[in-house]
Structure formats: structure tokens, C-alpha cells
Amino acid sequence: MDDIVIKPREIVKIPTGYKANFNSDEGLLLIMRSGLGFKYNLRLTNQVGVIESDYYNNETNKGHMWVSI
């Protein structure tokens, strides 16, 4: 993956290159490390990303996870 430069007050959508498959009663949380917030004021645009079990085989995204910072 190439380096990504985020300018002040810019929102960037970044592909993670990850997919996750899990049971229907499970989910995945994407949470920014606290040090990134304190040092660089970086945060996820939705604060906490929730990946639900039906995301994996979704026709519109093929299950690839992205983060918006």
C-alpha cells in the first residue's frame, strides 16, 4: 500500500485490504487507537465502525472493509 497523507480537516477513505467472516450473532468494532487521537487528532469519521455479519457477502461491496478518517 502507498503512503497516505491526510491534510488538516480532510476526510480520507482508506481501504484496509481486510475481509472478515463471522457468525450472524457476532460483529466487529473498528476503533481508533487513543494515541492517534491525542498525538495527531485523528479519528474515524463515525467514531466507532461497526461491521455486521451480513457485510461479508454483500453484493455492493464484496465485504472489503474501508475506514474513513
BADO-836764 format. One record per residue: y, x negated, z negated of N, C-alpha, C in turn. Coordinates in pm, 1 decimal. Layout:
N
<pt n_Y="Y" n_X="X" n_Z="Z" ca_Y="Y" ca_X="X" ca_Z="Z" c_Y="Y" c_X="X" c_Z="Z"/>
...
END
This chain:
69
<pt n_Y="-116.9" n_X="-83.6" n_Z="0.0" ca_Y="0.0" ca_X="0.0" ca_Z="0.0" c_Y="124.3" c_X="-88.9" c_Z="0.0"/>
<pt n_Y="226.9" n_X="-44.3" n_Z="69.3" ca_Y="353.5" ca_X="-116.7" ca_Z="74.8" c_Y="432.2" c_X="-94.8" c_Z="-53.6"/>
<pt n_Y="522.7" n_X="-187.1" n_Z="-82.0" ca_Y="613.6" ca_X="-168.0" ca_Z="-195.1" c_Y="704.7" c_X="-49.9" c_Z="-165.3"/>
<pt n_Y="740.7" n_X="22.1" n_Z="-269.9" ca_Y="829.0" ca_X="137.2" ca_Z="-256.0" c_Y="953.0" c_X="111.4" c_Z="-340.1"/>
<pt n_Y="1068.8" n_X="128.9" n_Z="-279.6" ca_Y="1195.4" ca_X="113.3" ca_Z="-350.4" c_Y="1253.0" c_X="252.5" c_Z="-372.2"/>
<pt n_Y="1284.6" n_X="283.2" n_Z="-497.3" ca_Y="1343.6" ca_X="412.1" ca_Z="-530.9" c_Y="1487.9" c_X="387.2" c_Z="-573.2"/>
<pt n_Y="1580.1" n_X="446.9" n_Z="-500.9" ca_Y="1721.6" ca_X="430.7" ca_Z="-530.6" c_Y="1761.6" c_X="526.4" c_Z="-643.8"/>
<pt n_Y="1870.7" n_X="497.7" n_Z="-713.4" ca_Y="1916.0" ca_X="588.6" ca_Z="-819.9" c_Y="1932.2" c_X="732.5" c_Z="-769.3"/>
<pt n_Y="1882.2" n_X="827.8" n_Z="-845.1" ca_Y="1888.2" ca_X="971.5" ca_Z="-816.8" c_Y="1811.8" c_X="1013.5" c_Z="-690.7"/>
<pt n_Y="1727.3" n_X="926.4" n_Z="-638.8" ca_Y="1645.7" ca_X="958.3" ca_Z="-521.7" c_Y="1510.6" c_X="1011.6" c_Z="-567.6"/>
<pt n_Y="1457.0" n_X="1108.7" n_Z="-496.5" ca_Y="1323.0" ca_X="1160.6" ca_Z="-522.7" c_Y="1232.0" c_X="1111.6" c_Z="-410.7"/>
<pt n_Y="1119.4" n_X="1050.8" n_Z="-449.3" ca_Y="1026.3" ca_X="994.3" ca_Z="-352.5" c_Y="888.1" c_X="1053.3" c_Z="-376.0"/>
<pt n_Y="823.9" n_X="1098.6" n_Z="-269.3" ca_Y="687.1" ca_X="1149.7" ca_Z="-275.6" c_Y="594.4" c_X="1035.5" c_Z="-235.1"/>
<pt n_Y="501.7" n_X="1000.3" n_Z="-326.1" ca_Y="418.2" ca_X="882.1" ca_Z="-307.3" c_Y="269.9" c_X="921.2" c_Z="-305.5"/>
<pt n_Y="195.5" n_X="882.0" n_Z="-201.3" ca_Y="51.1" ca_X="909.1" ca_Z="-201.4" c_Y="-19.0" c_X="815.2" c_Z="-299.1"/>
<pt n_Y="-112.7" n_X="867.6" n_Z="-375.8" ca_Y="-185.2" ca_X="784.1" ca_Z="-471.2" c_Y="-308.7" c_X="720.4" c_Z="-409.5"/>
<pt n_Y="-362.5" n_X="782.7" n_Z="-305.8" ca_Y="-486.5" ca_X="733.6" ca_Z="-248.0" c_Y="-609.4" c_X="780.5" c_Z="-324.5"/>
<pt n_Y="-589.1" n_X="871.4" n_Z="-420.8" ca_Y="-698.7" ca_X="921.1" ca_Z="-504.6" c_Y="-729.5" c_X="1067.0" c_Z="-476.8"/>
<pt n_Y="-855.5" n_X="1102.1" n_Z="-496.0" ca_Y="-902.0" ca_X="1239.8" ca_Z="-496.9" c_Y="-987.6" c_X="1254.4" c_Z="-622.4"/>
<pt n_Y="-994.9" n_X="1374.2" n_Z="-676.2" ca_Y="-1078.8" ca_X="1397.0" ca_Z="-793.7" c_Y="-1152.4" c_X="1528.8" c_Z="-777.1"/>
<pt n_Y="-1279.2" n_X="1528.9" n_Z="-810.4" ca_Y="-1361.2" ca_X="1648.9" ca_Z="-803.6" c_Y="-1415.5" c_X="1673.9" c_Z="-944.0"/>
<pt n_Y="-1394.5" n_X="1793.7" n_Z="-996.8" ca_Y="-1442.0" ca_X="1823.9" ca_Z="-1131.2" c_Y="-1476.9" c_X="1971.3" c_Z="-1142.4"/>
<pt n_Y="-1535.9" n_X="2008.7" n_Z="-1253.4" ca_Y="-1583.0" ca_X="2145.9" ca_Z="-1274.9" c_Y="-1467.1" c_X="2245.7" c_Z="-1276.7"/>
<pt n_Y="-1499.1" n_X="2372.7" n_Z="-1251.0" ca_Y="-1396.1" ca_X="2476.8" ca_Z="-1241.9" c_Y="-1323.0" c_X="2499.8" c_Z="-1374.0"/>
<pt n_Y="-1382.9" n_X="2461.4" n_Z="-1487.6" ca_Y="-1316.1" ca_X="2480.5" ca_Z="-1617.1" c_Y="-1244.4" c_X="2352.8" c_Z="-1663.9"/>
<pt n_Y="-1223.5" n_X="2257.8" n_Z="-1573.2" ca_Y="-1157.7" ca_X="2132.6" ca_Z="-1607.1" c_Y="-1031.8" c_X="2114.7" c_Z="-1522.4"/>
<pt n_Y="-947.8" n_X="2022.1" n_Z="-1563.3" ca_Y="-826.5" ca_X="1990.0" ca_Z="-1489.4" c_Y="-790.6" c_X="1844.8" c_Z="-1513.3"/>
<pt n_Y="-687.2" n_X="1799.8" n_Z="-1447.6" ca_Y="-641.4" ca_X="1662.4" ca_Z="-1458.4" c_Y="-490.9" c_X="1664.8" c_Z="-1480.1"/>
<pt n_Y="-442.8" n_X="1584.6" n_Z="-1574.6" ca_Y="-299.5" ca_X="1574.6" ca_Z="-1600.1" c_Y="-248.1" c_X="1440.5" c_Z="-1550.5"/>
<pt n_Y="-136.5" n_X="1442.1" n_Z="-1480.5" ca_Y="-68.5" ca_X="1320.4" ca_Z="-1438.2" c_Y="56.7" c_X="1307.6" c_Z="-1524.0"/>
<pt n_Y="64.5" n_X="1199.3" n_Z="-1599.7" ca_Y="173.6" ca_X="1180.8" ca_Z="-1694.5" c_Y="231.6" c_X="1041.0" c_Z="-1674.6"/>
<pt n_Y="363.7" n_X="1030.7" n_Z="-1670.6" ca_Y="430.4" ca_X="901.8" ca_Z="-1654.1" c_Y="419.9" c_X="821.6" c_Z="-1783.2"/>
<pt n_Y="395.8" n_X="694.0" n_Z="-1773.2" ca_Y="393.8" ca_X="605.8" ca_Z="-1890.9" c_Y="531.9" c_X="604.2" c_Z="-1955.4"/>
<pt n_Y="535.9" n_X="607.4" n_Z="-2086.2" ca_Y="664.1" ca_X="615.6" ca_Z="-2156.1" c_Y="752.6" c_X="494.4" c_Z="-2128.4"/>
<pt n_Y="693.5" n_X="377.3" n_Z="-2111.6" ca_Y="771.2" ca_X="257.7" ca_Z="-2084.5" c_Y="850.5" c_X="266.5" c_Z="-1954.5"/>
<pt n_Y="795.4" n_X="334.1" n_Z="-1853.5" ca_Y="867.6" ca_X="350.2" ca_Z="-1727.4" c_Y="990.0" c_X="439.5" c_Z="-1745.2"/>
<pt n_Y="978.1" n_X="537.8" n_Z="-1832.3" ca_Y="1092.7" ca_X="623.5" ca_Z="-1861.4" c_Y="1200.0" c_X="550.3" c_Z="-1938.6"/>
<pt n_Y="1159.7" n_X="477.0" n_Z="-2042.1" ca_Y="1257.0" ca_X="405.0" ca_Z="-2124.8" c_Y="1322.6" c_X="289.7" c_Z="-2050.1"/>
<pt n_Y="1243.9" n_X="210.2" n_Z="-1979.2" ca_Y="1297.9" ca_X="92.1" ca_Z="-1911.8" c_Y="1375.9" c_X="125.2" c_Z="-1784.2"/>
<pt n_Y="1322.0" n_X="220.0" n_Z="-1704.8" ca_Y="1376.4" ca_X="242.0" ca_Z="-1570.7" c_Y="1424.0" c_X="385.2" c_Z="-1546.1"/>
<pt n_Y="1412.4" n_X="472.2" n_Z="-1646.9" ca_Y="1448.7" ca_X="613.5" ca_Z="-1634.6" c_Y="1370.4" c_X="681.9" c_Z="-1522.1"/>
<pt n_Y="1245.1" n_X="639.9" n_Z="-1501.6" ca_Y="1157.7" ca_X="703.7" ca_Z="-1403.1" c_Y="1083.7" c_X="818.6" c_Z="-1468.5"/>
<pt n_Y="1066.2" n_X="927.7" n_Z="-1394.4" ca_Y="988.2" ca_X="1040.9" ca_Z="-1444.0" c_Y="934.4" c_X="1120.3" c_Z="-1325.7"/>
<pt n_Y="825.3" n_X="1189.3" n_Z="-1350.0" ca_Y="773.3" ca_X="1279.7" ca_Z="-1247.9" c_Y="873.2" c_X="1394.1" c_Z="-1233.8"/>
<pt n_Y="892.8" n_X="1442.1" n_Z="-1112.0" ca_Y="991.5" ca_X="1548.3" ca_Z="-1092.3" c_Y="952.0" c_X="1677.5" c_Z="-1163.9"/>
<pt n_Y="823.9" n_X="1700.5" n_Z="-1183.6" ca_Y="780.1" ca_X="1818.5" ca_Z="-1257.8" c_Y="738.4" c_X="1782.9" c_Z="-1401.0"/>
<pt n_Y="770.5" n_X="1662.3" n_Z="-1446.6" ca_Y="744.5" ca_X="1609.3" ca_Z="-1580.7" c_Y="596.7" c_X="1583.7" c_Z="-1608.3"/>
<pt n_Y="510.0" n_X="1682.9" n_Z="-1588.2" ca_Y="365.9" ca_X="1665.1" ca_Z="-1604.1" c_Y="297.4" c_X="1730.0" c_Z="-1484.4"/>
<pt n_Y="218.3" n_X="1652.1" n_Z="-1412.2" ca_Y="145.5" ca_X="1707.2" ca_Z="-1298.7" c_Y="11.7" c_X="1762.5" c_Z="-1344.6"/>
<pt n_Y="-18.8" n_X="1884.6" n_Z="-1303.6" ca_Y="-146.0" ca_X="1948.3" ca_Z="-1337.5" c_Y="-226.2" c_X="1964.5" c_Z="-1208.9"/>
<pt n_Y="-341.6" n_X="1898.5" n_Z="-1202.7" ca_Y="-431.2" ca_X="1910.3" ca_Z="-1088.0" c_Y="-544.4" c_X="2003.5" c_Z="-1129.8"/>
<pt n_Y="-555.9" n_X="2115.4" n_Z="-1063.1" ca_Y="-659.5" ca_X="2213.7" ca_Z="-1095.7" c_Y="-783.3" c_X="2188.6" c_Z="-1010.5"/>
<pt n_Y="-895.0" n_X="2244.1" n_Z="-1053.3" ca_Y="-1023.4" ca_X="2215.2" ca_Z="-989.0" c_Y="-1028.2" c_X="2257.9" c_Z="-842.6"/>
<pt n_Y="-952.6" n_X="2359.9" n_Z="-801.5" ca_Y="-958.7" ca_X="2406.0" ca_Z="-662.8" c_Y="-874.3" c_X="2319.7" c_Z="-568.6"/>
<pt n_Y="-809.1" n_X="2218.2" n_Z="-620.6" ca_Y="-727.0" ca_X="2129.1" ca_Z="-538.3" c_Y="-811.9" c_X="2040.9" c_Z="-447.3"/>
<pt n_Y="-932.0" n_X="2007.2" n_Z="-490.3" ca_Y="-1017.0" ca_X="1910.5" ca_Z="-419.8" c_Y="-1049.4" c_X="1950.5" c_Z="-276.2"/>
<pt n_Y="-1097.1" n_X="2070.6" n_Z="-253.9" ca_Y="-1135.7" ca_X="2113.3" ca_Z="-119.1" c_Y="-1036.4" c_X="2211.3" c_Z="-59.4"/>
<pt n_Y="-910.4" n_X="2196.4" n_Z="-93.7" ca_Y="-805.8" ca_X="2283.5" ca_Z="-42.3" c_Y="-781.5" c_X="2251.7" c_Z="105.9"/>
<pt n_Y="-779.2" n_X="2354.2" n_Z="189.0" ca_Y="-761.9" ca_X="2335.5" ca_Z="334.3" c_Y="-628.2" c_X="2270.5" c_Z="369.8"/>
<pt n_Y="-524.8" n_X="2291.7" n_Z="288.5" ca_Y="-391.0" ca_X="2244.2" ca_Z="324.9" c_Y="-365.5" c_X="2098.5" c_Z="288.9"/>
<pt n_Y="-443.1" n_X="2040.2" n_Z="198.3" ca_Y="-412.7" ca_X="1903.2" ca_Z="158.2" c_Y="-534.2" c_X="1811.9" c_Z="147.2"/>
<pt n_Y="-651.7" n_X="1863.5" n_Z="167.5" ca_Y="-775.8" ca_X="1785.4" ca_Z="161.4" c_Y="-798.8" c_X="1718.6" c_Z="25.2"/>
<pt n_Y="-721.4" n_X="1757.1" n_Z="-76.9" ca_Y="-743.4" ca_X="1707.8" ca_Z="-210.6" c_Y="-678.3" c_X="1575.4" c_Z="-245.0"/>
<pt n_Y="-604.2" n_X="1517.8" n_Z="-152.2" ca_Y="-537.4" ca_X="1390.8" ca_Z="-180.1" c_Y="-420.6" c_X="1414.4" c_Z="-275.1"/>
<pt n_Y="-413.6" n_X="1337.8" n_Z="-383.5" ca_Y="-307.1" ca_X="1355.3" ca_Z="-482.0" c_Y="-183.8" c_X="1272.9" c_Z="-446.6"/>
<pt n_Y="-70.0" n_X="1332.4" n_Z="-463.9" ca_Y="58.6" ca_X="1268.5" ca_Z="-444.9" c_Y="136.3" c_X="1280.6" c_Z="-575.8"/>
<pt n_Y="232.5" n_X="1192.0" n_Z="-596.8" ca_Y="323.5" ca_X="1206.7" ca_Z="-710.4" c_Y="465.9" c_X="1209.0" c_Z="-655.0"/>
<pt n_Y="549.3" n_X="1286.5" n_Z="-718.2" ca_Y="690.5" ca_X="1294.0" ca_Z="-682.6" c_Y="768.7" c_X="1236.1" c_Z="-800.1"/>
<pt n_Y="838.4" n_X="1126.0" n_Z="-773.5" ca_Y="910.1" ca_X="1052.8" ca_Z="-880.1" c_Y="1059.5" c_X="1058.1" c_Z="-851.4"/>
END
